[in-house]
Amino acid sequence: MKDQLEILKGIHPGLFLSRELRNRQLRSGAFAESIGVHPQTLSAIIKGRRNMNIPLSLKIERSLHLDEGLLMTLQVYYDIELEKKKEAQSYHPDLSIYRKILFWDTDFEKLDWNTNKRYIINRIFERGNEKEILETIRFYGRDTILSLLDLNNKYAVNLKSNIQKYLNYANKTQISNSNAISKKGIDTINV
């Protein structure tokens, strides 16, 4: 059962049950009636609209000769995945610092600050003000930002100056003149 769980972690038990019934060539309605459950209840679980409960999981496991606790274990792992997704959505910088107009082409409230970090970082370094840039550096960190910035974007005219100003950085292969490095830092980046 442990190997099977590793493969199935994070899926809804209804999906597993659906496949199991299909493999055994059983119709869900007939199966539900055979174990004394309303077909609508089983259908809702199979479609992921309802969670598995202990009494029902025991009935199903006994009837299909599955390992006891398998369906509830799947339900717990599924719930853990849902909670992780919720946490990831709440993972964001101090939003009060950012102007919503920066992201005119998307719904600011629905931005996923982890999945879309390349887009967000480039947008803020190109169009953001000092507070927005500093909050982005605080949130993502210098190394992450440097790895995701698009230095080859010829339309991002403010990007290079903001990299110099806030990150004190230039890729040495992109500096055309060895005199570009001054005592205080980097004066120019030429792409």
Wavefront OBJ file of the C-alpha trace (Angstrom):
o trace
v 0.000 0.000 0.000
v 2.890 2.380 0.764
v 4.222 2.270 -2.825
v 0.722 2.793 -4.174
v 0.253 5.824 -1.888
v 3.452 7.456 -3.103
v 2.102 7.324 -6.646
v -1.388 8.516 -5.705
v -0.519 11.267 -3.207
v -2.479 14.448 -3.809
v -5.266 13.076 -6.014
v -8.860 13.119 -4.848
v -10.074 9.681 -3.671
v -13.010 10.066 -6.056
v -10.637 9.965 -9.026
v -9.061 6.784 -7.694
v -12.513 5.282 -7.095
v -13.635 6.218 -10.601
v -10.662 4.425 -12.138
v -11.134 1.439 -9.868
v -14.797 1.090 -10.872
v -13.915 1.490 -14.547
v -11.192 -1.172 -14.305
v -13.703 -3.551 -12.721
v -16.348 -2.588 -15.273
v -18.784 -1.457 -12.588
v -21.270 1.374 -13.013
v -21.120 3.890 -10.181
v -24.912 4.002 -9.685
v -25.253 0.253 -9.409
v -22.204 0.043 -7.158
v -23.591 2.775 -4.868
v -26.861 0.906 -4.474
v -25.029 -2.375 -3.791
v -23.268 -0.831 -0.776
v -26.358 1.048 0.439
v -25.369 4.574 -0.575
v -27.295 7.103 -2.646
v -25.915 7.196 -6.201
v -25.797 11.017 -6.031
v -23.468 10.830 -3.015
v -21.059 8.509 -4.761
v -21.268 10.549 -7.966
v -20.377 13.748 -6.075
v -17.334 12.026 -4.556
v -16.225 10.635 -7.906
v -16.490 14.104 -9.475
v -14.523 15.654 -6.592
v -17.403 17.835 -5.398
v -17.596 16.034 -2.069
v -14.979 14.644 0.272
v -14.696 11.020 1.303
v -15.879 10.160 4.820
v -14.791 7.292 7.052
v -17.978 5.156 7.057
v -18.301 5.357 3.276
v -14.624 4.654 2.694
v -14.852 1.520 4.831
v -17.889 0.288 2.871
v -16.165 0.892 -0.461
v -12.875 -0.670 0.658
v -14.610 -3.800 1.962
v -16.713 -4.152 -1.159
v -13.798 -3.677 -3.571
v -11.285 -5.562 -1.362
v -9.005 -2.535 -1.066
v -6.571 -1.964 1.791
v -8.394 -0.555 4.785
v -7.782 3.179 5.137
v -6.609 3.695 1.555
v -9.388 6.080 0.539
v -9.207 8.145 3.731
v -5.426 8.343 3.412
v -5.890 9.637 -0.122
v -8.395 12.168 1.221
v -5.893 13.399 3.817
v -3.126 13.772 1.228
v -5.551 15.572 -1.079
v -6.497 17.968 1.739
v -2.807 18.609 2.415
v -2.264 19.519 -1.268
v -5.238 21.899 -1.157
v -3.831 23.584 1.947
v -0.419 23.942 0.308
v -2.064 25.645 -2.660
v -3.898 28.041 -0.330
v -0.652 28.879 1.437
v 1.085 29.491 -1.885
v -1.655 31.933 -2.869
v -1.181 33.871 0.358
v 2.592 34.018 -0.255
v 3.112 37.551 -1.515
v 4.918 40.779 -0.663
v 3.328 43.783 1.021
v 0.701 44.571 -1.619
v -0.046 48.017 -0.222
v 3.302 49.185 -1.634
v 2.473 48.302 -5.245
v 0.428 50.420 -7.598
v -2.183 48.269 -9.327
v -1.610 50.175 -12.558
v 1.743 48.378 -12.873
v -0.218 45.279 -13.808
v -2.838 46.889 -16.039
v -2.989 43.803 -18.242
v -3.893 41.319 -15.511
v -6.059 41.022 -12.408
v -3.792 42.297 -9.626
v -5.741 40.438 -6.937
v -5.202 37.092 -8.705
v -1.454 37.420 -9.319
v 0.423 34.301 -8.258
v 3.631 35.837 -6.908
v 5.511 32.555 -7.117
v 4.426 31.122 -10.466
v 4.642 34.477 -12.272
v 7.770 35.822 -10.592
v 9.711 36.288 -13.851
v 6.937 38.458 -15.285
v 6.465 40.378 -12.034
v 10.160 41.045 -11.459
v 10.744 42.276 -15.008
v 7.643 44.470 -14.905
v 8.576 46.071 -11.596
v 12.216 46.645 -12.547
v 11.102 48.244 -15.791
v 8.156 50.331 -14.584
v 8.226 50.348 -10.781
v 9.125 53.157 -8.437
v 11.767 52.933 -5.714
v 9.434 51.559 -3.029
v 8.098 48.871 -5.362
v 11.574 47.817 -6.450
v 12.874 47.670 -2.880
v 9.881 45.587 -1.753
v 10.464 43.228 -4.684
v 14.121 42.822 -3.682
v 13.106 42.185 -0.078
v 10.521 39.603 -1.112
v 12.373 37.645 -3.807
v 15.993 38.307 -2.882
v 18.820 39.589 -5.054
v 19.930 36.228 -6.469
v 16.440 35.218 -7.594
v 15.897 38.589 -9.226
v 19.219 38.502 -11.073
v 18.494 35.008 -12.371
v 15.085 36.044 -13.752
v 15.685 39.500 -15.225
v 15.537 39.717 -19.015
v 18.620 41.759 -19.897
v 18.058 41.281 -23.628
v 14.749 43.126 -23.773
v 15.563 46.091 -26.006
v 12.304 47.820 -25.035
v 13.085 47.764 -21.308
v 14.929 51.067 -21.184
v 14.682 51.531 -17.390
v 15.587 47.949 -16.557
v 19.347 48.314 -16.843
v 19.557 51.535 -14.869
v 17.391 50.047 -12.117
v 19.595 46.949 -11.983
v 22.615 49.195 -11.538
v 20.940 51.444 -9.009
v 19.267 48.849 -6.797
v 21.292 45.678 -7.318
v 24.717 47.121 -8.131
v 25.113 44.485 -10.833
v 26.309 43.995 -14.377
v 27.119 40.830 -16.234
v 30.789 41.234 -17.162
v 30.256 39.619 -20.567
v 27.760 42.336 -21.371
v 29.991 45.272 -20.523
v 31.529 46.501 -23.734
v 34.228 48.637 -22.153
v 36.509 47.477 -19.361
v 36.436 51.043 -18.026
v 32.738 50.712 -17.306
v 33.456 49.724 -13.726
v 34.114 52.784 -11.603
v 35.174 53.047 -7.996
v 31.549 53.191 -6.846
v 30.193 50.434 -9.041
v 29.048 49.914 -12.589
v 28.315 52.890 -14.785
v 26.910 51.216 -17.858
v 25.551 47.976 -19.135
v 25.683 47.502 -22.872
v 23.688 44.692 -24.378
l 1 2 3 4 5 6 7 8 9 10 11 12 13 14 15 16 17 18 19 20 21 22 23 24 25 26 27 28 29 30 31 32 33 34 35 36 37 38 39 40 41 42 43 44 45 46 47 48 49 50 51 52 53 54 55 56 57 58 59 60 61 62 63 64 65 66 67 68 69 70 71 72 73 74 75 76 77 78 79 80 81 82 83 84 85 86 87 88 89 90 91 92 93 94 95 96 97 98 99 100 101 102 103 104 105 106 107 108 109 110 111 112 113 114 115 116 117 118 119 120 121 122 123 124 125 126 127 128 129 130 131 132 133 134 135 136 137 138 139 140 141 142 143 144 145 146 147 148 149 150 151 152 153 154 155 156 157 158 159 160 161 162 163 164 165 166 167 168 169 170 171 172 173 174 175 176 177 178 179 180 181 182 183 184 185 186 187 188 189 190 191
